[in-house]
């Protein structure tokens, strides 16, 4: 009976806190200036995704995640574009047609 009372207390506490089990902020926790850090930009700057363009004559430096993302997307499109049309015909209708022709004694 004591276990049930403890379970009810936990349920009430979770419901009253909105399901949150942590007391501090979740966003921005971790090492300062880390991947999930808060960042330093204040407000909006009018550019897409808040990214300022590089100075004239300089190329934009890729982030560490961009090359693997683009490569995996390109490989997915290539594999599906070549692999799906080249797959063997394994439909039931095709097998039934071939089996009917075989049993009939006719040639394929």
Secondary structure, 3 states (H helix, E strand, C coil): CHHHHHHHHHHHHHHHCCCCCCCCCCCCCCCCCCCCCCCCCCCCCCCHHHCCCCCCCCCCCCCCCHHHHHHHHHHHHHHHHHHCCCCCCCCHHHHHHHHHHHHHCCCC
